[in-house]
């Protein structure tokens, strides 16, 4: 049986451009290829619908060079 998806809101520091959006999206999709990722550059937030947990997503983003923490989930 598939794990249910979780809707997470992450605060992500250091995103400044479309390249950052692409890097953040790639980092999350390496963790969960089916994840839905919506990046809000202006507010430094990322909404993710994923099977991964918030700590896993934060670590993936940290590993990609962004300081991340869960705001929900």
Chimera marker file (.cmm) of the C-alpha trace (Angstrom):
<marker_set name="trace">
<marker id="1" x="0.000" y="0.000" z="0.000" r="1" g="1" b="0" radius="0.5"/>
<marker id="2" x="1.285" y="3.466" z="-0.871" r="1" g="1" b="0" radius="0.5"/>
<marker id="3" x="2.208" y="5.918" z="1.831" r="1" g="1" b="0" radius="0.5"/>
<marker id="4" x="-0.132" y="8.899" z="1.977" r="1" g="1" b="0" radius="0.5"/>
<marker id="5" x="1.179" y="12.235" z="0.728" r="1" g="1" b="0" radius="0.5"/>
<marker id="6" x="1.792" y="15.008" z="3.212" r="1" g="1" b="0" radius="0.5"/>
<marker id="7" x="1.410" y="18.701" z="2.449" r="1" g="1" b="0" radius="0.5"/>
<marker id="8" x="4.424" y="20.496" z="3.895" r="1" g="1" b="0" radius="0.5"/>
<marker id="9" x="5.331" y="24.169" z="4.067" r="1" g="1" b="0" radius="0.5"/>
<marker id="10" x="9.058" y="24.762" z="4.356" r="1" g="1" b="0" radius="0.5"/>
<marker id="11" x="10.932" y="27.984" z="5.118" r="1" g="1" b="0" radius="0.5"/>
<marker id="12" x="14.016" y="28.017" z="2.876" r="1" g="1" b="0" radius="0.5"/>
<marker id="13" x="16.820" y="30.578" z="3.181" r="1" g="1" b="0" radius="0.5"/>
<marker id="14" x="19.143" y="31.469" z="0.324" r="1" g="1" b="0" radius="0.5"/>
<marker id="15" x="16.841" y="31.162" z="-2.701" r="1" g="1" b="0" radius="0.5"/>
<marker id="16" x="17.310" y="34.149" z="-5.015" r="1" g="1" b="0" radius="0.5"/>
<marker id="17" x="16.639" y="33.141" z="-8.627" r="1" g="1" b="0" radius="0.5"/>
<marker id="18" x="15.150" y="30.609" z="-11.045" r="1" g="1" b="0" radius="0.5"/>
<marker id="19" x="18.319" y="28.519" z="-10.718" r="1" g="1" b="0" radius="0.5"/>
<marker id="20" x="17.559" y="28.190" z="-7.002" r="1" g="1" b="0" radius="0.5"/>
<marker id="21" x="13.978" y="27.167" z="-7.798" r="1" g="1" b="0" radius="0.5"/>
<marker id="22" x="15.311" y="24.460" z="-10.122" r="1" g="1" b="0" radius="0.5"/>
<marker id="23" x="17.890" y="23.258" z="-7.574" r="1" g="1" b="0" radius="0.5"/>
<marker id="24" x="15.323" y="23.078" z="-4.766" r="1" g="1" b="0" radius="0.5"/>
<marker id="25" x="12.863" y="21.224" z="-6.992" r="1" g="1" b="0" radius="0.5"/>
<marker id="26" x="15.555" y="18.734" z="-8.094" r="1" g="1" b="0" radius="0.5"/>
<marker id="27" x="16.663" y="18.106" z="-4.495" r="1" g="1" b="0" radius="0.5"/>
<marker id="28" x="13.112" y="17.308" z="-3.396" r="1" g="1" b="0" radius="0.5"/>
<marker id="29" x="12.371" y="15.152" z="-6.442" r="1" g="1" b="0" radius="0.5"/>
<marker id="30" x="15.542" y="13.108" z="-5.865" r="1" g="1" b="0" radius="0.5"/>
<marker id="31" x="14.016" y="12.250" z="-2.499" r="1" g="1" b="0" radius="0.5"/>
<marker id="32" x="10.493" y="11.661" z="-3.887" r="1" g="1" b="0" radius="0.5"/>
<marker id="33" x="10.225" y="11.643" z="-7.717" r="1" g="1" b="0" radius="0.5"/>
<marker id="34" x="6.443" y="12.112" z="-7.523" r="1" g="1" b="0" radius="0.5"/>
<marker id="35" x="6.573" y="15.163" z="-5.243" r="1" g="1" b="0" radius="0.5"/>
<marker id="36" x="4.685" y="18.297" z="-6.211" r="1" g="1" b="0" radius="0.5"/>
<marker id="37" x="6.843" y="21.355" z="-5.506" r="1" g="1" b="0" radius="0.5"/>
<marker id="38" x="5.758" y="25.003" z="-5.512" r="1" g="1" b="0" radius="0.5"/>
<marker id="39" x="8.450" y="27.578" z="-4.737" r="1" g="1" b="0" radius="0.5"/>
<marker id="40" x="7.648" y="31.105" z="-3.511" r="1" g="1" b="0" radius="0.5"/>
<marker id="41" x="10.923" y="33.004" z="-4.014" r="1" g="1" b="0" radius="0.5"/>
<marker id="42" x="9.540" y="36.290" z="-2.708" r="1" g="1" b="0" radius="0.5"/>
<marker id="43" x="8.652" y="34.844" z="0.710" r="1" g="1" b="0" radius="0.5"/>
<marker id="44" x="11.337" y="32.132" z="0.879" r="1" g="1" b="0" radius="0.5"/>
<marker id="45" x="8.846" y="29.303" z="1.158" r="1" g="1" b="0" radius="0.5"/>
<marker id="46" x="8.365" y="25.975" z="-0.548" r="1" g="1" b="0" radius="0.5"/>
<marker id="47" x="5.105" y="24.000" z="-0.557" r="1" g="1" b="0" radius="0.5"/>
<marker id="48" x="5.588" y="20.291" z="-1.069" r="1" g="1" b="0" radius="0.5"/>
<marker id="49" x="3.125" y="17.434" z="-1.481" r="1" g="1" b="0" radius="0.5"/>
<marker id="50" x="5.265" y="14.382" z="-0.800" r="1" g="1" b="0" radius="0.5"/>
<marker id="51" x="5.550" y="10.938" z="0.752" r="1" g="1" b="0" radius="0.5"/>
<marker id="52" x="8.725" y="12.088" z="2.532" r="1" g="1" b="0" radius="0.5"/>
<marker id="53" x="8.721" y="13.590" z="6.004" r="1" g="1" b="0" radius="0.5"/>
<marker id="54" x="9.544" y="17.205" z="6.790" r="1" g="1" b="0" radius="0.5"/>
<marker id="55" x="12.916" y="16.291" z="8.334" r="1" g="1" b="0" radius="0.5"/>
<marker id="56" x="13.891" y="14.348" z="5.197" r="1" g="1" b="0" radius="0.5"/>
<marker id="57" x="12.899" y="17.269" z="2.966" r="1" g="1" b="0" radius="0.5"/>
<marker id="58" x="14.787" y="19.750" z="5.179" r="1" g="1" b="0" radius="0.5"/>
<marker id="59" x="17.904" y="17.552" z="5.048" r="1" g="1" b="0" radius="0.5"/>
<marker id="60" x="17.689" y="17.225" z="1.254" r="1" g="1" b="0" radius="0.5"/>
<marker id="61" x="17.472" y="21.019" z="0.957" r="1" g="1" b="0" radius="0.5"/>
<marker id="62" x="20.297" y="21.525" z="3.466" r="1" g="1" b="0" radius="0.5"/>
<marker id="63" x="22.428" y="19.094" z="1.441" r="1" g="1" b="0" radius="0.5"/>
<marker id="64" x="21.648" y="21.171" z="-1.674" r="1" g="1" b="0" radius="0.5"/>
<marker id="65" x="23.016" y="24.284" z="0.067" r="1" g="1" b="0" radius="0.5"/>
<marker id="66" x="19.834" y="25.878" z="1.412" r="1" g="1" b="0" radius="0.5"/>
<marker id="67" x="18.945" y="26.395" z="5.052" r="1" g="1" b="0" radius="0.5"/>
<marker id="68" x="15.509" y="24.821" z="5.464" r="1" g="1" b="0" radius="0.5"/>
<marker id="69" x="13.043" y="24.187" z="8.251" r="1" g="1" b="0" radius="0.5"/>
<marker id="70" x="9.479" y="22.941" z="8.367" r="1" g="1" b="0" radius="0.5"/>
<marker id="71" x="6.735" y="25.456" z="9.053" r="1" g="1" b="0" radius="0.5"/>
<marker id="72" x="4.126" y="22.667" z="9.015" r="1" g="1" b="0" radius="0.5"/>
<marker id="73" x="4.092" y="18.875" z="8.971" r="1" g="1" b="0" radius="0.5"/>
<link id1="1" id2="2" r="1" g="1" b="0" radius="0.2"/>
<link id1="2" id2="3" r="1" g="1" b="0" radius="0.2"/>
<link id1="3" id2="4" r="1" g="1" b="0" radius="0.2"/>
<link id1="4" id2="5" r="1" g="1" b="0" radius="0.2"/>
<link id1="5" id2="6" r="1" g="1" b="0" radius="0.2"/>
<link id1="6" id2="7" r="1" g="1" b="0" radius="0.2"/>
<link id1="7" id2="8" r="1" g="1" b="0" radius="0.2"/>
<link id1="8" id2="9" r="1" g="1" b="0" radius="0.2"/>
<link id1="9" id2="10" r="1" g="1" b="0" radius="0.2"/>
<link id1="10" id2="11" r="1" g="1" b="0" radius="0.2"/>
<link id1="11" id2="12" r="1" g="1" b="0" radius="0.2"/>
<link id1="12" id2="13" r="1" g="1" b="0" radius="0.2"/>
<link id1="13" id2="14" r="1" g="1" b="0" radius="0.2"/>
<link id1="14" id2="15" r="1" g="1" b="0" radius="0.2"/>
<link id1="15" id2="16" r="1" g="1" b="0" radius="0.2"/>
<link id1="16" id2="17" r="1" g="1" b="0" radius="0.2"/>
<link id1="17" id2="18" r="1" g="1" b="0" radius="0.2"/>
<link id1="18" id2="19" r="1" g="1" b="0" radius="0.2"/>
<link id1="19" id2="20" r="1" g="1" b="0" radius="0.2"/>
<link id1="20" id2="21" r="1" g="1" b="0" radius="0.2"/>
<link id1="21" id2="22" r="1" g="1" b="0" radius="0.2"/>
<link id1="22" id2="23" r="1" g="1" b="0" radius="0.2"/>
<link id1="23" id2="24" r="1" g="1" b="0" radius="0.2"/>
<link id1="24" id2="25" r="1" g="1" b="0" radius="0.2"/>
<link id1="25" id2="26" r="1" g="1" b="0" radius="0.2"/>
<link id1="26" id2="27" r="1" g="1" b="0" radius="0.2"/>
<link id1="27" id2="28" r="1" g="1" b="0" radius="0.2"/>
<link id1="28" id2="29" r="1" g="1" b="0" radius="0.2"/>
<link id1="29" id2="30" r="1" g="1" b="0" radius="0.2"/>
<link id1="30" id2="31" r="1" g="1" b="0" radius="0.2"/>
<link id1="31" id2="32" r="1" g="1" b="0" radius="0.2"/>
<link id1="32" id2="33" r="1" g="1" b="0" radius="0.2"/>
<link id1="33" id2="34" r="1" g="1" b="0" radius="0.2"/>
<link id1="34" id2="35" r="1" g="1" b="0" radius="0.2"/>
<link id1="35" id2="36" r="1" g="1" b="0" radius="0.2"/>
<link id1="36" id2="37" r="1" g="1" b="0" radius="0.2"/>
<link id1="37" id2="38" r="1" g="1" b="0" radius="0.2"/>
<link id1="38" id2="39" r="1" g="1" b="0" radius="0.2"/>
<link id1="39" id2="40" r="1" g="1" b="0" radius="0.2"/>
<link id1="40" id2="41" r="1" g="1" b="0" radius="0.2"/>
<link id1="41" id2="42" r="1" g="1" b="0" radius="0.2"/>
<link id1="42" id2="43" r="1" g="1" b="0" radius="0.2"/>
<link id1="43" id2="44" r="1" g="1" b="0" radius="0.2"/>
<link id1="44" id2="45" r="1" g="1" b="0" radius="0.2"/>
<link id1="45" id2="46" r="1" g="1" b="0" radius="0.2"/>
<link id1="46" id2="47" r="1" g="1" b="0" radius="0.2"/>
<link id1="47" id2="48" r="1" g="1" b="0" radius="0.2"/>
<link id1="48" id2="49" r="1" g="1" b="0" radius="0.2"/>
<link id1="49" id2="50" r="1" g="1" b="0" radius="0.2"/>
<link id1="50" id2="51" r="1" g="1" b="0" radius="0.2"/>
<link id1="51" id2="52" r="1" g="1" b="0" radius="0.2"/>
<link id1="52" id2="53" r="1" g="1" b="0" radius="0.2"/>
<link id1="53" id2="54" r="1" g="1" b="0" radius="0.2"/>
<link id1="54" id2="55" r="1" g="1" b="0" radius="0.2"/>
<link id1="55" id2="56" r="1" g="1" b="0" radius="0.2"/>
<link id1="56" id2="57" r="1" g="1" b="0" radius="0.2"/>
<link id1="57" id2="58" r="1" g="1" b="0" radius="0.2"/>
<link id1="58" id2="59" r="1" g="1" b="0" radius="0.2"/>
<link id1="59" id2="60" r="1" g="1" b="0" radius="0.2"/>
<link id1="60" id2="61" r="1" g="1" b="0" radius="0.2"/>
<link id1="61" id2="62" r="1" g="1" b="0" radius="0.2"/>
<link id1="62" id2="63" r="1" g="1" b="0" radius="0.2"/>
<link id1="63" id2="64" r="1" g="1" b="0" radius="0.2"/>
<link id1="64" id2="65" r="1" g="1" b="0" radius="0.2"/>
<link id1="65" id2="66" r="1" g="1" b="0" radius="0.2"/>
<link id1="66" id2="67" r="1" g="1" b="0" radius="0.2"/>
<link id1="67" id2="68" r="1" g="1" b="0" radius="0.2"/>
<link id1="68" id2="69" r="1" g="1" b="0" radius="0.2"/>
<link id1="69" id2="70" r="1" g="1" b="0" radius="0.2"/>
<link id1="70" id2="71" r="1" g="1" b="0" radius="0.2"/>
<link id1="71" id2="72" r="1" g="1" b="0" radius="0.2"/>
<link id1="72" id2="73" r="1" g="1" b="0" radius="0.2"/>
</marker_set>
